[in-house]
Amino acid sequence: MNLPTILIGLIVLGVFVAIVGTSIRNHKNGKGGCSCGDSCGGCACAGMCHPEEKK
């Protein structure tokens, strides 16, 4: 392998790790997994992506 191939591979890996890390952080903070926002009543997965908090 040559240097440009390694650099591009590292950049792609960095972007992938950033996307997965953001997704994990959002999940831990209780944010939903859909793009509907907080009010997704018409969303097909409304009950799964925004579960009610346990008290």
C-alpha positions as CSV (number, residue, x, y, z in Angstrom):
1,M,0.0,0.0,0.0
2,N,1.1,3.5,-0.6
3,L,0.7,6.6,1.7
4,P,-2.3,8.2,0.0
5,T,-4.3,4.9,0.3
6,I,-3.5,4.7,4.0
7,L,-4.4,8.3,4.6
8,I,-7.8,8.0,2.8
9,G,-8.5,4.8,4.7
10,L,-7.7,6.5,8.0
11,I,-10.0,9.4,7.1
12,V,-12.9,7.0,6.2
13,L,-12.3,5.1,9.5
14,G,-12.4,8.4,11.4
15,V,-15.7,9.4,9.9
16,F,-17.2,6.0,10.6
17,V,-16.0,6.1,14.2
18,A,-17.4,9.6,14.6
19,I,-20.8,8.6,13.3
20,V,-21.0,5.5,15.5
21,G,-19.8,7.4,18.5
22,T,-22.5,10.1,18.0
23,S,-25.1,7.5,17.7
24,I,-24.1,5.8,20.9
25,R,-23.9,9.1,22.8
26,N,-27.4,10.1,21.5
27,H,-28.8,6.7,22.6
28,K,-27.3,7.0,26.1
29,N,-28.7,10.5,26.4
30,G,-32.2,9.2,25.6
31,K,-32.5,10.8,22.2
32,G,-34.5,8.9,19.6
33,G,-33.1,6.9,16.7
34,C,-35.4,8.4,14.1
35,S,-35.2,11.7,12.3
36,C,-38.8,12.7,13.2
37,G,-37.7,14.7,16.3
38,D,-39.4,14.5,19.7
39,S,-42.9,14.4,18.3
40,C,-43.2,11.5,16.0
41,G,-46.8,10.4,16.5
42,G,-47.2,9.5,12.9
43,C,-43.9,7.7,12.7
44,A,-44.1,3.9,12.2
45,C,-41.7,3.3,15.2
46,A,-43.1,6.0,17.5
47,G,-43.2,3.6,20.5
48,M,-39.7,2.3,20.0
49,C,-37.5,5.3,19.2
50,H,-38.9,7.5,22.0
51,P,-39.6,5.2,25.0
52,E,-41.2,6.7,28.1
53,E,-38.8,7.3,31.0
54,K,-39.1,5.1,34.0
55,K,-39.7,7.0,37.3
